[in-house]
Amino acid sequence: LVWTHLQRQYRRDLFSKSPLRRVAALGYLRARPTVNTAQILREYIAWEPRAVLRQRGAHMLKRIEATL
């Protein structure tokens, strides 16, 4: 139950208006290399308006895919 709540919260923060929340959400997801995380990152990369954060997300996605 707690895990599900945390996943939802960080997914919301990943698409937050606040860049700081998005950075924090990326940091949280970096430590959780799952198929679900990879799917969320793909959506995030397509959505992210800031190039720096989009590149960070893409780098994380490559690392997660290599791990899986």
N, CA, C and O of each residue as an XYZ file, in Angstrom:
272
protein
N       0.831     -1.198      0.000
C       0.000      0.000      0.000
C       0.873      1.260      0.000
O       0.620      2.198     -0.756
N       1.890      1.272      0.844
C       2.780      2.428      0.908
C       3.543      2.581     -0.407
O       3.700      3.690     -0.919
N       4.018      1.451     -0.949
C       4.757      1.483     -2.214
C       3.899      2.075     -3.324
O       4.377      2.906     -4.095
N       2.657      1.664     -3.413
C       1.750      2.168     -4.441
C       1.553      3.672     -4.288
O       1.545      4.411     -5.272
N       1.395      4.113     -3.053
C       1.218      5.547     -2.794
C       2.453      6.332     -3.235
O       2.327      7.374     -3.878
N       3.639      5.840     -2.896
C       4.869      6.525     -3.276
C       5.033      6.583     -4.791
O       5.435      7.613     -5.333
N       4.726      5.493     -5.471
C       4.824      5.469     -6.926
C       3.900      6.522     -7.543
O       4.302      7.239     -8.459
N       2.694      6.613     -7.055
C       1.745      7.601     -7.593
C       2.229      9.023     -7.324
O       2.153      9.889     -8.195
N       2.727      9.256     -6.105
C       3.190     10.587     -5.742
C       4.362     11.018     -6.624
O       4.372     12.141     -7.129
N       5.332     10.154     -6.810
C       6.482     10.531     -7.613
C       6.148     10.611     -9.099
O       6.772     11.376     -9.833
N       5.186      9.840     -9.539
C       4.753      9.981    -10.939
C       4.097     11.348    -11.137
O       4.331     12.009    -12.149
N       3.276     11.769    -10.173
C       2.669     13.104    -10.259
C       3.755     14.179    -10.235
O       3.703     15.131    -11.013
N       4.736     14.029     -9.347
C       5.799     15.018     -9.239
C       6.658     15.065    -10.504
O       7.205     16.116    -10.838
N       6.780     13.965    -11.192
C       7.559     13.935    -12.424
C       6.940     14.846    -13.486
O       7.650     15.361    -14.350
N       5.646     15.042    -13.425
C       4.937     15.892    -14.379
C       4.462     17.201    -13.731
O       3.549     17.855    -14.235
N       5.080     17.569    -12.630
C       4.732     18.778    -11.891
C       5.130     20.026    -12.676
O       5.973     19.965    -13.571
N       4.522     21.147    -12.336
C       4.907     22.430    -12.935
C       6.267     22.875    -12.404
O       6.973     23.641    -13.060
N       6.629     22.399    -11.231
C       7.878     22.797    -10.588
C       9.061     21.955    -11.081
O       9.061     20.734    -10.921
N      10.062     22.600    -11.676
C      11.248     21.852    -12.124
C      11.965     21.162    -10.963
O      12.525     20.080    -11.139
N      11.954     21.773     -9.790
C      12.606     21.175     -8.626
C      11.938     19.852     -8.235
O      12.624     18.886     -7.901
N      10.628     19.808     -8.276
C       9.919     18.555     -7.992
C      10.219     17.493     -9.049
O      10.331     16.308     -8.736
N      10.347     17.926    -10.294
C      10.660     16.980    -11.364
C      12.050     16.386    -11.167
O      12.251     15.189    -11.375
N      13.011     17.219    -10.766
C      14.366     16.727    -10.494
C      14.340     15.727     -9.340
O      14.983     14.680     -9.412
N      13.603     16.041     -8.282
C      13.500     15.135     -7.141
C      12.856     13.808     -7.546
O      13.291     12.745     -7.102
N      11.842     13.867     -8.370
C      11.173     12.645     -8.827
C      12.114     11.799     -9.677
O      12.106     10.572     -9.576
N      12.922     12.442    -10.513
C      13.906     11.699    -11.309
C      14.906     10.992    -10.398
O      15.277      9.844    -10.642
N      15.332     11.680     -9.359
C      16.259     11.075     -8.411
C      15.663      9.863     -7.723
O      16.344      8.858     -7.519
N      14.401      9.956     -7.367
C      13.707      8.831     -6.732
C      13.612      7.654     -7.698
O      13.882      6.515     -7.316
N      13.238      7.917     -8.924
C      13.044      6.845     -9.905
C      14.360      6.205    -10.342
O      14.387      5.038    -10.732
N      15.443      6.966    -10.275
C      16.748      6.434    -10.684
C      17.118      5.182     -9.894
O      17.764      4.281    -10.428
N      16.717      5.122     -8.643
C      17.055      3.992     -7.784
C      16.082      2.821     -7.932
O      16.217      1.819     -7.230
N      15.110      2.932     -8.828
C      14.103      1.895     -9.007
C      14.025      1.460    -10.465
O      13.103      1.849    -11.181
N      14.989      0.654    -10.907
C      15.012      0.226    -12.321
C      14.011     -0.890    -12.602
O      14.342     -2.073    -12.520
N      12.793     -0.500    -12.932
C      11.750     -1.473    -13.252
C      11.189     -1.162    -14.639
O      11.452     -0.103    -15.208
N      10.422     -2.092    -15.160
C       9.758     -1.876    -16.453
C       8.802     -0.691    -16.348
O       8.700      0.110    -17.276
N       8.110     -0.581    -15.232
C       7.175      0.522    -15.022
C       7.912      1.866    -15.026
O       7.431      2.839    -15.607
N       9.066      1.916    -14.384
C       9.860      3.144    -14.371
C      10.283      3.523    -15.784
O      10.239      4.699    -16.147
N      10.686      2.552    -16.576
C      11.083      2.814    -17.960
C       9.907      3.392    -18.760
O      10.092      4.320    -19.548
N       8.717      2.854    -18.565
C       7.542      3.359    -19.271
C       7.235      4.801    -18.866
O       6.928      5.641    -19.712
N       7.321      5.075    -17.570
C       7.070      6.432    -17.081
C       8.102      7.397    -17.651
O       7.757      8.510    -18.050
N       9.362      6.980    -17.693
C      10.411      7.849    -18.226
C      10.203      8.140    -19.710
O      10.480      9.252    -20.160
N       9.725      7.172    -20.470
C       9.438      7.416    -21.891
C       8.378      8.501    -22.050
O       8.507      9.388    -22.894
N       7.338      8.423    -21.239
C       6.283      9.443    -21.266
C       6.849     10.801    -20.856
O       6.543     11.827    -21.463
N       7.673     10.785    -19.822
C       8.263     12.014    -19.305
C       9.144     12.687    -20.354
O       9.052     13.900    -20.542
N       9.989     11.931    -21.034
C      10.892     12.479    -22.039
C      10.096     13.146    -23.159
O      10.490     14.203    -23.651
N       9.005     12.552    -23.559
C       8.164     13.129    -24.606
C       7.477     14.420    -24.131
O       7.186     15.302    -24.939
N       7.222     14.526    -22.837
C       6.489     15.658    -22.275
C       7.387     16.807    -21.827
O       7.004     17.969    -21.965
N       8.562     16.516    -21.297
C       9.417     17.509    -20.624
C       9.787     18.679    -21.538
O      10.371     18.471    -22.601
N       9.449     19.912    -21.131
C       9.769     21.079    -21.958
C      11.226     21.547    -21.835
O      11.731     22.194    -22.753
N      11.903     21.242    -20.744
C      13.285     21.696    -20.544
C      14.274     20.661    -21.068
O      14.235     19.490    -20.690
N      15.154     21.120    -21.942
C      16.108     20.213    -22.589
C      17.020     19.520    -21.574
O      17.316     18.336    -21.730
N      17.463     20.225    -20.555
C      18.374     19.643    -19.564
C      17.714     18.477    -18.837
O      18.319     17.418    -18.665
N      16.477     18.678    -18.413
C      15.763     17.603    -17.698
C      15.383     16.473    -18.647
O      15.393     15.304    -18.263
N      15.052     16.821    -19.876
C      14.732     15.798    -20.874
C      15.950     14.907    -21.138
O      15.817     13.689    -21.251
N      17.129     15.514    -21.234
C      18.356     14.749    -21.438
C      18.680     13.874    -20.234
O      19.121     12.735    -20.383
N      18.459     14.411    -19.054
C      18.690     13.622    -17.831
C      17.767     12.410    -17.799
O      18.194     11.305    -17.463
N      16.514     12.617    -18.147
C      15.566     11.512    -18.208
C      15.955     10.473    -19.245
O      15.826      9.272    -19.007
N      16.428     10.932    -20.390
C      16.847     10.008    -21.460
C      18.060      9.191    -21.022
O      18.146      7.997    -21.311
N      18.985      9.826    -20.333
C      20.167      9.114    -19.833
C      19.754      8.043    -18.815
O      20.251      6.917    -18.840
N      18.846      8.416    -17.933
C      18.352      7.452    -16.939
C      17.659      6.282    -17.619
O      17.837      5.132    -17.219
N      16.870      6.574    -18.643
C      16.154      5.525    -19.360
C      17.133      4.536    -19.988
O      16.914      3.326    -19.926
N      18.204      5.038    -20.587
C      19.208      4.152    -21.187
C      19.829      3.242    -20.132
O      20.024      2.051    -20.373
N      20.139      3.801    -18.969
C      20.734      2.999    -17.899
C      19.765      1.935    -17.387
O      20.161      0.800    -17.122
N      18.501      2.308    -17.251
C      17.487      1.352    -16.776
C      17.305      0.234    -17.807
O      17.236     -0.942    -17.450
N      17.226      0.608    -19.077
C      17.064     -0.407    -20.118
C      18.249     -1.368    -20.154
O      18.071     -2.565    -20.380
N      19.447     -0.853    -19.934
C      20.633     -1.706    -19.892
C      20.586     -2.660    -18.696
O      21.027     -3.805    -18.785
N      20.052     -2.176    -17.591
C      19.924     -3.004    -16.385
C      18.897     -4.104    -16.573
O      19.099     -5.235    -16.130
N      17.794     -3.773    -17.233
C      16.726     -4.758    -17.418
C      17.105     -5.710    -18.517
O      16.341     -6.622    -18.835
